[in-house]
């Protein structure tokens, strides 16, 4: 049951987010984080622009801008600016999820149209961050998982192009052997080793493949590396903004919105994970921090569009490093941001990465897209693939594949429809969203009670739950359990007498009061109750976790409602957003967990 039992302290956390490690340690870890992520940040725009046929000047500019923006947004994630930023060490970098749609955008409208598409899609992340609680029923893990497993489908043709990218006159075996070595090292190292070596597996694979390409076959062209300066700025190749809004723009916009949704879901997962590993004593998930993380992701994409480079997102490898080292101080995130920005001014280092042969890059991205697919499947399995979800995902995935490869009515889908339906992520994403909305709209009717949250609200809630139980035909035992859960929840949400007096005084001045929306629905013999209230600072899950560790002197009556709630409810989840709390409680007809009251 969510929130039951005491939290066990993690002794391996050496520095929590609000603690400051010694400067040498912070700087050293900042460099380590940056080096692990550097190749991904540089190679993503490299693949995008080279596959799309962009100029070398534009590529140098895009890589420079990607590093600077990654540094800025990593620092923002660590040190929040208002409601933007998670307040944790979340490493930001170029995202491969946008490669396929970005290549299409450059080919059809140029870098200027790509920039405007990225700016437009970034607004979705700001909307998701600000309205996360309201959109939670539509933009679900099922939607994100389906779009994620379709990303490898759209990227496959581009990866195959990079596999064959070898200089004229090179030995026939050069491409396959170089790609094979890269893939083998990247996959076998993490299978055989753990810890720090596993984190360096992608970099080791790239180095091994590059050595074979350069020393074995001579296909690593170092001329651009020799010509590059050690320190300096790239030539200004800013693409500008194409505000013509041609039909190609509107055809590609849904694809960008779908990938942006996936990026937001990815950030959500990373924001939850970094909270799990950052504290010695486990805490309930702070959804306000998640909103900040998604808003920072949106800010990064907005900056990326304005700068004319590929969007960025959070990197999960940073969470693994944080767990490995036990150092989760925000100072580390600031140091990583500085190191990223410093790397942007080292043209020779960037040229060395940009010049990596195509087969090496392709093999690296084979692993990346494989992990994207697995991550999507994990999300779907965690959400639960029952008959309904399985049907939605299966249909959406199949339609995404057949439209991506023009396997269905290709002679009839032409013109603007061909551009719109030619992307598997767009078709699959729209399908799963429409089916999810249909299931939500046509599902069982939910009973609702909207009222003002005060000491007198309990009588309204009690009458509402009695009526709800009667309408469902539940017996007296289930009705009693529902009423008990409602009573204890209202005691928890309500103010204590002293707090109520303060609130009343404030109300007299502002005219504002806390409001409550109670939504009740049934799932067979069980009831699901959602108590949605304006924000309070206390998290019920944290309070439940501390029940066994209550300090001496705390009045018993202060914890009695929590113990009763834990006794009657089979699961409790408290989601705190900016300006709104959602307390979701499931009540079974028979106890699922023995209470300790």
Secondary structure, DSSP 8 states (H G I E B T S, - for coil): -TT-S---B-TT--B-TTS---HHHHHHHHHHHHHHHHHHHHHHHHHHHHHHT--HHHHHHHHHHHHHHHHHHHHHHHS-BTTBS-SS---EEE-GGGHHHHHHHHHHHHHHHHHHHHHHHHHHHHHHHHTTTTTTTTS-HHHHHHHHHHHHHHHHHHHHHHHT---TT--THHHHHHHHHHHHHHHHHHHH--THHHHTHHHHHHHHHHHIIIIIS-----HHHHHS-SS---------------HHHHHHHHHHHHHHHHHHHHHHHHHHHHHHHH-SB-----HHHHHHHHHHHHHHHHHHHHHTS--EEE-THHHHHHHHH-B--HHHHHHHHHHHHHHTT-HHHHHHHHTS-HHHHHHHHHHHHHHHHHHHHHHHHHH---HHHHHHHHHHHHHHHHHHTT-S-TTTS-THHHHHHT-HHHHHHHHHHHHHHHHHHSS---EEEEEE-STTHHHHHHHHHHHHHHHHT--HHHHHHHHHHHHHHHHHHS--HHHHHHHHHHHHHH----EEEEEEEEETTEEEEEEEES--S--HHHHHHTGGG--TT--HHHHHHHHHHHHH-SEEEEEEETTEEEEEEEE-SS-SS----
